[in-house]
Amino acid sequence: MSMEIAHETTLWLSKTVGLLYLVALSVAVGVYAYWPGNQKRFDDIARSILVPEDTQ
């Protein structure tokens, strides 16, 4: 006995899983960016952009 999955069901499932994946990834990036332990690293990177290379 073979159970076939309708095209609409497969499409809905793939869109739902993709949406949940992107939302989870966005939340993970936001948490990483605003994690208190990463503040010094991001501040150092932000300041390093403003330092001219020829003065070092």
mmCIF file as Biopython writes it, N, C-alpha, C and O atoms, coordinates in Angstrom:
data_model
#
loop_
_atom_site.group_PDB
_atom_site.id
_atom_site.type_symbol
_atom_site.label_atom_id
_atom_site.label_alt_id
_atom_site.label_comp_id
_atom_site.label_asym_id
_atom_site.label_entity_id
_atom_site.label_seq_id
_atom_site.pdbx_PDB_ins_code
_atom_site.Cartn_x
_atom_site.Cartn_y
_atom_site.Cartn_z
_atom_site.occupancy
_atom_site.B_iso_or_equiv
_atom_site.auth_seq_id
_atom_site.auth_asym_id
_atom_site.pdbx_PDB_model_num
ATOM 1   N N  . MET A ? 1  ? 0.845  -1.167 0.000  1.0 0.0 1  A 1 
ATOM 2   C CA . MET A ? 1  ? 0.000  0.000  0.000  1.0 0.0 1  A 1 
ATOM 3   C C  . MET A ? 1  ? 0.897  1.239  0.000  1.0 0.0 1  A 1 
ATOM 4   O O  . MET A ? 1  ? 1.715  1.416  0.902  1.0 0.0 1  A 1 
ATOM 5   N N  . SER A ? 2  ? 0.745  2.072  -0.986 1.0 0.0 2  A 1 
ATOM 6   C CA . SER A ? 2  ? 1.566  3.261  -1.153 1.0 0.0 2  A 1 
ATOM 7   C C  . SER A ? 2  ? 0.759  4.503  -0.780 1.0 0.0 2  A 1 
ATOM 8   O O  . SER A ? 2  ? -0.375 4.683  -1.223 1.0 0.0 2  A 1 
ATOM 9   N N  . MET A ? 3  ? 1.363  5.344  0.035  1.0 0.0 3  A 1 
ATOM 10  C CA . MET A ? 3  ? 0.699  6.583  0.434  1.0 0.0 3  A 1 
ATOM 11  C C  . MET A ? 3  ? 1.354  7.740  -0.296 1.0 0.0 3  A 1 
ATOM 12  O O  . MET A ? 3  ? 2.539  8.010  -0.105 1.0 0.0 3  A 1 
ATOM 13  N N  . GLU A ? 4  ? 0.600  8.409  -1.113 1.0 0.0 4  A 1 
ATOM 14  C CA . GLU A ? 4  ? 1.124  9.539  -1.866 1.0 0.0 4  A 1 
ATOM 15  C C  . GLU A ? 4  ? 0.828  10.832 -1.130 1.0 0.0 4  A 1 
ATOM 16  O O  . GLU A ? 4  ? -0.254 11.005 -0.568 1.0 0.0 4  A 1 
ATOM 17  N N  . ILE A ? 5  ? 1.780  11.725 -1.136 1.0 0.0 5  A 1 
ATOM 18  C CA . ILE A ? 5  ? 1.591  13.032 -0.517 1.0 0.0 5  A 1 
ATOM 19  C C  . ILE A ? 5  ? 1.250  14.015 -1.621 1.0 0.0 5  A 1 
ATOM 20  O O  . ILE A ? 5  ? 1.947  14.089 -2.633 1.0 0.0 5  A 1 
ATOM 21  N N  . ALA A ? 6  ? 0.187  14.762 -1.426 1.0 0.0 6  A 1 
ATOM 22  C CA . ALA A ? 6  ? -0.253 15.716 -2.430 1.0 0.0 6  A 1 
ATOM 23  C C  . ALA A ? 6  ? 0.764  16.839 -2.582 1.0 0.0 6  A 1 
ATOM 24  O O  . ALA A ? 6  ? 1.502  17.160 -1.651 1.0 0.0 6  A 1 
ATOM 25  N N  . HIS A ? 7  ? 0.789  17.423 -3.761 1.0 0.0 7  A 1 
ATOM 26  C CA . HIS A ? 7  ? 1.708  18.521 -4.051 1.0 0.0 7  A 1 
ATOM 27  C C  . HIS A ? 7  ? 1.479  19.694 -3.099 1.0 0.0 7  A 1 
ATOM 28  O O  . HIS A ? 7  ? 2.438  20.303 -2.626 1.0 0.0 7  A 1 
ATOM 29  N N  . GLU A ? 8  ? 0.232  20.011 -2.819 1.0 0.0 8  A 1 
ATOM 30  C CA . GLU A ? 8  ? -0.085 21.132 -1.927 1.0 0.0 8  A 1 
ATOM 31  C C  . GLU A ? 8  ? 0.447  20.887 -0.515 1.0 0.0 8  A 1 
ATOM 32  O O  . GLU A ? 8  ? 0.928  21.813 0.139  1.0 0.0 8  A 1 
ATOM 33  N N  . THR A ? 9  ? 0.362  19.658 -0.053 1.0 0.0 9  A 1 
ATOM 34  C CA . THR A ? 9  ? 0.866  19.315 1.272  1.0 0.0 9  A 1 
ATOM 35  C C  . THR A ? 9  ? 2.382  19.465 1.327  1.0 0.0 9  A 1 
ATOM 36  O O  . THR A ? 9  ? 2.919  20.021 2.284  1.0 0.0 9  A 1 
ATOM 37  N N  . THR A ? 10 ? 3.061  18.977 0.317  1.0 0.0 10 A 1 
ATOM 38  C CA . THR A ? 10 ? 4.513  19.098 0.256  1.0 0.0 10 A 1 
ATOM 39  C C  . THR A ? 10 ? 4.937  20.559 0.175  1.0 0.0 10 A 1 
ATOM 40  O O  . THR A ? 10 ? 5.899  20.970 0.825  1.0 0.0 10 A 1 
ATOM 41  N N  . LEU A ? 11 ? 4.219  21.341 -0.623 1.0 0.0 11 A 1 
ATOM 42  C CA . LEU A ? 11 ? 4.521  22.762 -0.754 1.0 0.0 11 A 1 
ATOM 43  C C  . LEU A ? 11 ? 4.315  23.485 0.566  1.0 0.0 11 A 1 
ATOM 44  O O  . LEU A ? 11 ? 5.162  24.285 0.964  1.0 0.0 11 A 1 
ATOM 45  N N  . TRP A ? 12 ? 3.218  23.225 1.250  1.0 0.0 12 A 1 
ATOM 46  C CA . TRP A ? 12 ? 2.945  23.854 2.543  1.0 0.0 12 A 1 
ATOM 47  C C  . TRP A ? 12 ? 4.007  23.474 3.567  1.0 0.0 12 A 1 
ATOM 48  O O  . TRP A ? 12 ? 4.477  24.320 4.327  1.0 0.0 12 A 1 
ATOM 49  N N  . LEU A ? 13 ? 4.379  22.212 3.583  1.0 0.0 13 A 1 
ATOM 50  C CA . LEU A ? 13 ? 5.374  21.740 4.535  1.0 0.0 13 A 1 
ATOM 51  C C  . LEU A ? 13 ? 6.733  22.388 4.283  1.0 0.0 13 A 1 
ATOM 52  O O  . LEU A ? 13 ? 7.402  22.811 5.227  1.0 0.0 13 A 1 
ATOM 53  N N  . SER A ? 14 ? 7.141  22.469 3.033  1.0 0.0 14 A 1 
ATOM 54  C CA . SER A ? 14 ? 8.443  23.060 2.737  1.0 0.0 14 A 1 
ATOM 55  C C  . SER A ? 14 ? 8.460  24.548 3.046  1.0 0.0 14 A 1 
ATOM 56  O O  . SER A ? 14 ? 9.472  25.055 3.531  1.0 0.0 14 A 1 
ATOM 57  N N  . LYS A ? 15 ? 7.379  25.260 2.784  1.0 0.0 15 A 1 
ATOM 58  C CA . LYS A ? 15 ? 7.312  26.686 3.106  1.0 0.0 15 A 1 
ATOM 59  C C  . LYS A ? 15 ? 7.322  26.909 4.617  1.0 0.0 15 A 1 
ATOM 60  O O  . LYS A ? 15 ? 7.973  27.833 5.105  1.0 0.0 15 A 1 
ATOM 61  N N  . THR A ? 16 ? 6.613  26.079 5.345  1.0 0.0 16 A 1 
ATOM 62  C CA . THR A ? 16 ? 6.554  26.214 6.798  1.0 0.0 16 A 1 
ATOM 63  C C  . THR A ? 16 ? 7.901  25.925 7.432  1.0 0.0 16 A 1 
ATOM 64  O O  . THR A ? 16 ? 8.352  26.675 8.298  1.0 0.0 16 A 1 
ATOM 65  N N  . VAL A ? 17 ? 8.544  24.855 7.017  1.0 0.0 17 A 1 
ATOM 66  C CA . VAL A ? 17 ? 9.855  24.502 7.564  1.0 0.0 17 A 1 
ATOM 67  C C  . VAL A ? 17 ? 10.871 25.585 7.199  1.0 0.0 17 A 1 
ATOM 68  O O  . VAL A ? 17 ? 11.697 25.954 8.034  1.0 0.0 17 A 1 
ATOM 69  N N  . GLY A ? 18 ? 10.825 26.091 5.992  1.0 0.0 18 A 1 
ATOM 70  C CA . GLY A ? 18 ? 11.735 27.156 5.577  1.0 0.0 18 A 1 
ATOM 71  C C  . GLY A ? 18 ? 11.531 28.426 6.378  1.0 0.0 18 A 1 
ATOM 72  O O  . GLY A ? 18 ? 12.501 29.076 6.768  1.0 0.0 18 A 1 
ATOM 73  N N  . LEU A ? 19 ? 10.281 28.789 6.629  1.0 0.0 19 A 1 
ATOM 74  C CA . LEU A ? 19 ? 9.983  29.974 7.425  1.0 0.0 19 A 1 
ATOM 75  C C  . LEU A ? 19 ? 10.480 29.808 8.854  1.0 0.0 19 A 1 
ATOM 76  O O  . LEU A ? 19 ? 11.100 30.719 9.404  1.0 0.0 19 A 1 
ATOM 77  N N  . LEU A ? 20 ? 10.214 28.660 9.457  1.0 0.0 20 A 1 
ATOM 78  C CA . LEU A ? 20 ? 10.684 28.415 10.821 1.0 0.0 20 A 1 
ATOM 79  C C  . LEU A ? 20 ? 12.207 28.427 10.899 1.0 0.0 20 A 1 
ATOM 80  O O  . LEU A ? 20 ? 12.772 28.919 11.875 1.0 0.0 20 A 1 
ATOM 81  N N  . TYR A ? 21 ? 12.871 27.894 9.884  1.0 0.0 21 A 1 
ATOM 82  C CA . TYR A ? 21 ? 14.326 27.904 9.833  1.0 0.0 21 A 1 
ATOM 83  C C  . TYR A ? 21 ? 14.858 29.328 9.781  1.0 0.0 21 A 1 
ATOM 84  O O  . TYR A ? 21 ? 15.788 29.668 10.512 1.0 0.0 21 A 1 
ATOM 85  N N  . LEU A ? 22 ? 14.278 30.167 8.923  1.0 0.0 22 A 1 
ATOM 86  C CA . LEU A ? 22 ? 14.752 31.545 8.802  1.0 0.0 22 A 1 
ATOM 87  C C  . LEU A ? 22 ? 14.470 32.359 10.060 1.0 0.0 22 A 1 
ATOM 88  O O  . LEU A ? 22 ? 15.292 33.188 10.451 1.0 0.0 22 A 1 
ATOM 89  N N  . VAL A ? 23 ? 13.330 32.137 10.696 1.0 0.0 23 A 1 
ATOM 90  C CA . VAL A ? 23 ? 13.021 32.841 11.944 1.0 0.0 23 A 1 
ATOM 91  C C  . VAL A ? 23 ? 13.996 32.418 13.033 1.0 0.0 23 A 1 
ATOM 92  O O  . VAL A ? 23 ? 14.504 33.265 13.768 1.0 0.0 23 A 1 
ATOM 93  N N  . ALA A ? 24 ? 14.262 31.132 13.146 1.0 0.0 24 A 1 
ATOM 94  C CA . ALA A ? 24 ? 15.203 30.644 14.158 1.0 0.0 24 A 1 
ATOM 95  C C  . ALA A ? 24 ? 16.609 31.176 13.894 1.0 0.0 24 A 1 
ATOM 96  O O  . ALA A ? 24 ? 17.313 31.543 14.835 1.0 0.0 24 A 1 
ATOM 97  N N  . LEU A ? 25 ? 17.022 31.221 12.644 1.0 0.0 25 A 1 
ATOM 98  C CA . LEU A ? 25 ? 18.333 31.753 12.301 1.0 0.0 25 A 1 
ATOM 99  C C  . LEU A ? 25 ? 18.424 33.237 12.634 1.0 0.0 25 A 1 
ATOM 100 O O  . LEU A ? 25 ? 19.449 33.690 13.144 1.0 0.0 25 A 1 
ATOM 101 N N  . SER A ? 26 ? 17.374 33.999 12.356 1.0 0.0 26 A 1 
ATOM 102 C CA . SER A ? 26 ? 17.355 35.424 12.670 1.0 0.0 26 A 1 
ATOM 103 C C  . SER A ? 26 ? 17.424 35.660 14.177 1.0 0.0 26 A 1 
ATOM 104 O O  . SER A ? 26 ? 18.131 36.557 14.637 1.0 0.0 26 A 1 
ATOM 105 N N  . VAL A ? 27 ? 16.700 34.869 14.931 1.0 0.0 27 A 1 
ATOM 106 C CA . VAL A ? 27 ? 16.741 34.996 16.396 1.0 0.0 27 A 1 
ATOM 107 C C  . VAL A ? 27 ? 18.135 34.655 16.909 1.0 0.0 27 A 1 
ATOM 108 O O  . VAL A ? 27 ? 18.650 35.337 17.794 1.0 0.0 27 A 1 
ATOM 109 N N  . ALA A ? 28 ? 18.747 33.614 16.368 1.0 0.0 28 A 1 
ATOM 110 C CA . ALA A ? 28 ? 20.082 33.218 16.806 1.0 0.0 28 A 1 
ATOM 111 C C  . ALA A ? 28 ? 21.109 34.314 16.504 1.0 0.0 28 A 1 
ATOM 112 O O  . ALA A ? 28 ? 21.977 34.587 17.332 1.0 0.0 28 A 1 
ATOM 113 N N  . VAL A ? 29 ? 21.021 34.938 15.342 1.0 0.0 29 A 1 
ATOM 114 C CA . VAL A ? 29 ? 21.942 36.021 14.995 1.0 0.0 29 A 1 
ATOM 115 C C  . VAL A ? 29 ? 21.711 37.216 15.907 1.0 0.0 29 A 1 
ATOM 116 O O  . VAL A ? 29 ? 22.672 37.844 16.350 1.0 0.0 29 A 1 
ATOM 117 N N  . GLY A ? 30 ? 20.460 37.541 16.194 1.0 0.0 30 A 1 
ATOM 118 C CA . GLY A ? 30 ? 20.160 38.647 17.101 1.0 0.0 30 A 1 
ATOM 119 C C  . GLY A ? 30 ? 20.673 38.407 18.506 1.0 0.0 30 A 1 
ATOM 120 O O  . GLY A ? 30 ? 21.226 39.310 19.133 1.0 0.0 30 A 1 
ATOM 121 N N  . VAL A ? 31 ? 20.493 37.196 19.000 1.0 0.0 31 A 1 
ATOM 122 C CA . VAL A ? 31 ? 20.990 36.856 20.338 1.0 0.0 31 A 1 
ATOM 123 C C  . VAL A ? 31 ? 22.508 36.946 20.368 1.0 0.0 31 A 1 
ATOM 124 O O  . VAL A ? 31 ? 23.076 37.474 21.325 1.0 0.0 31 A 1 
ATOM 125 N N  . TYR A ? 32 ? 23.171 36.441 19.339 1.0 0.0 32 A 1 
ATOM 126 C CA . TYR A ? 32 ? 24.631 36.511 19.275 1.0 0.0 32 A 1 
ATOM 127 C C  . TYR A ? 32 ? 25.113 37.965 19.245 1.0 0.0 32 A 1 
ATOM 128 O O  . TYR A ? 32 ? 26.077 38.318 19.925 1.0 0.0 32 A 1 
ATOM 129 N N  . ALA A ? 33 ? 24.444 38.795 18.460 1.0 0.0 33 A 1 
ATOM 130 C CA . ALA A ? 33 ? 24.873 40.188 18.310 1.0 0.0 33 A 1 
ATOM 131 C C  . ALA A ? 33 ? 24.684 40.981 19.596 1.0 0.0 33 A 1 
ATOM 132 O O  . ALA A ? 33 ? 25.489 41.862 19.900 1.0 0.0 33 A 1 
ATOM 133 N N  . TYR A ? 34 ? 23.646 40.688 20.346 1.0 0.0 34 A 1 
ATOM 134 C CA . TYR A ? 34 ? 23.357 41.457 21.552 1.0 0.0 34 A 1 
ATOM 135 C C  . TYR A ? 34 ? 23.795 40.764 22.839 1.0 0.0 34 A 1 
ATOM 136 O O  . TYR A ? 34 ? 23.483 41.243 23.929 1.0 0.0 34 A 1 
ATOM 137 N N  . TRP A ? 35 ? 24.509 39.653 22.734 1.0 0.0 35 A 1 
ATOM 138 C CA . TRP A ? 35 ? 24.995 38.944 23.916 1.0 0.0 35 A 1 
ATOM 139 C C  . TRP A ? 35 ? 26.037 39.828 24.614 1.0 0.0 35 A 1 
ATOM 140 O O  . TRP A ? 35 ? 26.968 40.307 23.967 1.0 0.0 35 A 1 
ATOM 141 N N  . PRO A ? 36 ? 25.891 40.046 25.914 1.0 0.0 36 A 1 
ATOM 142 C CA . PRO A ? 36 ? 26.808 40.964 26.615 1.0 0.0 36 A 1 
ATOM 143 C C  . PRO A ? 36 ? 28.283 40.593 26.499 1.0 0.0 36 A 1 
ATOM 144 O O  . PRO A ? 36 ? 29.133 41.483 26.488 1.0 0.0 36 A 1 
ATOM 145 N N  . GLY A ? 37 ? 28.602 39.340 26.415 1.0 0.0 37 A 1 
ATOM 146 C CA . GLY A ? 37 ? 29.996 38.917 26.319 1.0 0.0 37 A 1 
ATOM 147 C C  . GLY A ? 37 ? 30.665 39.293 25.007 1.0 0.0 37 A 1 
ATOM 148 O O  . GLY A ? 37 ? 31.893 39.300 24.926 1.0 0.0 37 A 1 
ATOM 149 N N  . ASN A ? 38 ? 29.890 39.602 23.984 1.0 0.0 38 A 1 
ATOM 150 C CA . ASN A ? 38 ? 30.451 39.942 22.680 1.0 0.0 38 A 1 
ATOM 151 C C  . ASN A ? 38 ? 30.646 41.446 22.491 1.0 0.0 38 A 1 
ATOM 152 O O  . ASN A ? 38 ? 31.128 41.868 21.440 1.0 0.0 38 A 1 
ATOM 153 N N  . GLN A ? 39 ? 30.288 42.258 23.471 1.0 0.0 39 A 1 
ATOM 154 C CA . GLN A ? 39 ? 30.341 43.707 23.310 1.0 0.0 39 A 1 
ATOM 155 C C  . GLN A ? 39 ? 31.770 44.197 23.063 1.0 0.0 39 A 1 
ATOM 156 O O  . GLN A ? 39 ? 31.989 45.021 22.175 1.0 0.0 39 A 1 
ATOM 157 N N  . LYS A ? 40 ? 32.742 43.703 23.832 1.0 0.0 40 A 1 
ATOM 158 C CA . LYS A ? 40 ? 34.125 44.154 23.667 1.0 0.0 40 A 1 
ATOM 159 C C  . LYS A ? 40 ? 34.643 43.809 22.277 1.0 0.0 40 A 1 
ATOM 160 O O  . LYS A ? 40 ? 35.308 44.631 21.647 1.0 0.0 40 A 1 
ATOM 161 N N  . ARG A ? 41 ? 34.353 42.626 21.797 1.0 0.0 41 A 1 
ATOM 162 C CA . ARG A ? 41 ? 34.807 42.213 20.465 1.0 0.0 41 A 1 
ATOM 163 C C  . ARG A ? 41 ? 34.245 43.138 19.389 1.0 0.0 41 A 1 
ATOM 164 O O  . ARG A ? 41 ? 34.983 43.569 18.503 1.0 0.0 41 A 1 
ATOM 165 N N  . PHE A ? 42 ? 32.954 43.448 19.453 1.0 0.0 42 A 1 
ATOM 166 C CA . PHE A ? 42 ? 32.339 44.307 18.451 1.0 0.0 42 A 1 
ATOM 167 C C  . PHE A ? 42 ? 32.833 45.746 18.574 1.0 0.0 42 A 1 
ATOM 168 O O  . PHE A ? 42 ? 32.989 46.429 17.562 1.0 0.0 42 A 1 
ATOM 169 N N  . ASP A ? 43 ? 33.081 46.218 19.800 1.0 0.0 43 A 1 
ATOM 170 C CA . ASP A ? 43 ? 33.623 47.565 19.983 1.0 0.0 43 A 1 
ATOM 171 C C  . ASP A ? 43 ? 35.033 47.666 19.400 1.0 0.0 43 A 1 
ATOM 172 O O  . ASP A ? 43 ? 35.370 48.662 18.760 1.0 0.0 43 A 1 
ATOM 173 N N  . ASP A ? 44 ? 35.858 46.638 19.619 1.0 0.0 44 A 1 
ATOM 174 C CA . ASP A ? 44 ? 37.213 46.627 19.060 1.0 0.0 44 A 1 
ATOM 175 C C  . ASP A ? 44 ? 37.174 46.630 17.532 1.0 0.0 44 A 1 
ATOM 176 O O  . ASP A ? 44 ? 37.960 47.326 16.889 1.0 0.0 44 A 1 
ATOM 177 N N  . ILE A ? 45 ? 36.283 45.868 16.967 1.0 0.0 45 A 1 
ATOM 178 C CA . ILE A ? 45 ? 36.153 45.819 15.506 1.0 0.0 45 A 1 
ATOM 179 C C  . ILE A ? 45 ? 35.694 47.168 14.972 1.0 0.0 45 A 1 
ATOM 180 O O  . ILE A ? 45 ? 36.195 47.631 13.947 1.0 0.0 45 A 1 
ATOM 181 N N  . ALA A ? 46 ? 34.748 47.803 15.653 1.0 0.0 46 A 1 
ATOM 182 C CA . ALA A ? 46 ? 34.246 49.101 15.203 1.0 0.0 46 A 1 
ATOM 183 C C  . ALA A ? 46 ? 35.348 50.158 15.255 1.0 0.0 46 A 1 
ATOM 184 O O  . ALA A ? 46 ? 35.442 50.992 14.355 1.0 0.0 46 A 1 
ATOM 185 N N  . ARG A ? 47 ? 36.176 50.134 16.291 1.0 0.0 47 A 1 
ATOM 186 C CA . ARG A ? 47 ? 37.271 51.102 16.391 1.0 0.0 47 A 1 
ATOM 187 C C  . ARG A ? 47 ? 38.380 50.813 15.390 1.0 0.0 47 A 1 
ATOM 188 O O  . ARG A ? 47 ? 39.034 51.744 14.920 1.0 0.0 47 A 1 
ATOM 189 N N  . SER A ? 48 ? 38.607 49.564 15.057 1.0 0.0 48 A 1 
ATOM 190 C CA . SER A ? 48 ? 39.698 49.224 14.144 1.0 0.0 48 A 1 
ATOM 191 C C  . SER A ? 48 ? 39.447 49.748 12.733 1.0 0.0 48 A 1 
ATOM 192 O O  . SER A ? 48 ? 40.397 49.950 11.976 1.0 0.0 48 A 1 
ATOM 193 N N  . ILE A ? 49 ? 38.214 49.967 12.375 1.0 0.0 49 A 1 
ATOM 194 C CA . ILE A ? 49 ? 37.894 50.492 11.049 1.0 0.0 49 A 1 
ATOM 195 C C  . ILE A ? 49 ? 38.350 51.939 10.942 1.0 0.0 49 A 1 
ATOM 196 O O  . ILE A ? 49 ? 38.714 52.395 9.858  1.0 0.0 49 A 1 
ATOM 197 N N  . LEU A ? 50 ? 38.334 52.659 12.048 1.0 0.0 50 A 1 
ATOM 198 C CA . LEU A ? 50 ? 38.657 54.076 12.025 1.0 0.0 50 A 1 
ATOM 199 C C  . LEU A ? 50 ? 40.148 54.362 12.134 1.0 0.0 50 A 1 
ATOM 200 O O  . LEU A ? 50 ? 40.561 55.507 11.950 1.0 0.0 50 A 1 
ATOM 201 N N  . VAL A ? 51 ? 40.964 53.362 12.427 1.0 0.0 51 A 1 
ATOM 202 C CA . VAL A ? 51 ? 42.400 53.556 12.575 1.0 0.0 51 A 1 
ATOM 203 C C  . VAL A ? 51 ? 43.061 53.481 11.188 1.0 0.0 51 A 1 
ATOM 204 O O  . VAL A ? 51 ? 42.916 52.481 10.485 1.0 0.0 51 A 1 
ATOM 205 N N  . PRO A ? 52 ? 43.790 54.547 10.796 1.0 0.0 52 A 1 
ATOM 206 C CA . PRO A ? 52 ? 44.490 54.482 9.498  1.0 0.0 52 A 1 
ATOM 207 C C  . PRO A ? 52 ? 45.598 53.442 9.543  1.0 0.0 52 A 1 
ATOM 208 O O  . PRO A ? 52 ? 46.269 53.283 10.563 1.0 0.0 52 A 1 
ATOM 209 N N  . GLU A ? 53 ? 45.785 52.742 8.445  1.0 0.0 53 A 1 
ATOM 210 C CA . GLU A ? 53 ? 46.779 51.668 8.392  1.0 0.0 53 A 1 
ATOM 211 C C  . GLU A ? 53 ? 48.209 52.193 8.362  1.0 0.0 53 A 1 
ATOM 212 O O  . GLU A ? 53 ? 49.117 51.515 8.844  1.0 0.0 53 A 1 
ATOM 213 N N  . ASP A ? 54 ? 48.431 53.381 7.810  1.0 0.0 54 A 1 
ATOM 214 C CA . ASP A ? 54 ? 49.795 53.858 7.642  1.0 0.0 54 A 1 
ATOM 215 C C  . ASP A ? 54 ? 50.388 54.424 8.936  1.0 0.0 54 A 1 
ATOM 216 O O  . ASP A ? 54 ? 51.578 54.738 8.964  1.0 0.0 54 A 1 
ATOM 217 N N  . THR A ? 55 ? 49.613 54.563 9.990  1.0 0.0 55 A 1 
ATOM 218 C CA . THR A ? 55 ? 50.137 55.086 11.253 1.0 0.0 55 A 1 
ATOM 219 C C  . THR A ? 55 ? 50.574 53.977 12.191 1.0 0.0 55 A 1 
ATOM 220 O O  . THR A ? 55 ? 51.122 54.264 13.255 1.0 0.0 55 A 1 
ATOM 221 N N  . GLN A ? 56 ? 50.358 52.759 11.846 1.0 0.0 56 A 1 
ATOM 222 C CA . GLN A ? 56 ? 50.699 51.658 12.744 1.0 0.0 56 A 1 
ATOM 223 C C  . GLN A ? 56 ? 52.069 51.133 12.488 1.0 0.0 56 A 1 
ATOM 224 O O  . GLN A ? 56 ? 52.509 50.202 13.161 1.0 0.0 56 A 1 
#
